[in-house]
Amino acid sequence: MSAPTIALPGRSLLRLGPVTVQVRRRPVLVAATLLLLLAAAVVLSLSLGTPYVAPADVLRALSGAGTPYDLVVLDLRLPRAVLAAVAGAAFGVAGTLIQSVARNPLASPDVIGVTQGAGLAATVALTGGAAAILVAPAALLGGLVAAALLFALGARHGLAAQRFVLAGVAVAFAFRALTEVVMLAADPIDGLRAQVWLIGTLAGKGWTEAAWIAVTLAVLLPVLLWAGWALHSTALDDDTARGIGLRPVARRIGLAATGVVVAATVTAQVGAVDFVALVAPQVARRLVRAERPPLLCAALLGALLLVLADLAGRRLLAPTQLPAGVLTAAIGGPYLMFLLLRTRGRRS
């Protein structure tokens, strides 16, 4: 007869048939709270606007009960709110994977060059007269090319964290400079269109873009489940990881590749919405009080941030709409300064 399993402090026992798993209570509570806040934010996003729709009517419309506001809620506002939630979750996932590989809270797709590569390709497409339907595929290709260049520069010495970040910063600066050159040489109207894309906006987008991101996440779901487990070993040094039978270099490459694919896909659909991938993982980590950014909580927090940013962009200066990227930059800029000051204080 086997000895009874004793739960460690802060954990609960979850029995799945003959298997008993210890689950940390705090991440579960944080995830549940974030999920409730996300649902409330989506209802608020569907409610506020012209015309105003009472939350009770929003819920009735979502349930299919039929209301006079079905067109406004289901056809005009819901696609954009769903896109904001899906895109924010994808940014949170991408940021978590990249920051865990880099072991640096300042690493994110918009810092290591993936966003800039997508932006350059989208700018070339927008200013070169390409059909609108080709902008997203071009941006995806640009993000993947930037990622390939990043891996080529940073893969030496086993994709070491410091080299990976420095290579990413170099790639980001190079692609940003090329983007500026293309915009300066372009027609002013085309340059303005490219500038709006580079800021990142959800205006005029909806189910199609959300479907592309959701399908990508669904296809990568087995990899993401593995990543959630593999993240536990990213804090170990290579010798310790090898000593317990792990392959640290292969893990880092797999996690980083998954992160850049997700980042390139979501950026191709909604533009360069900066700072969500930077902020969400670290805030989630602090809420959970963990050593590593938690994947699920970071995804939920990213979704919550982008839904609220898009809502604020629609309503703060109504009827003028601010791109969501402007609001996320307003959040991310001060947060980035906070991280820099915090890091400097620790070193001092």
Disulfide bonds with the S-S distance in Angstrom:
none
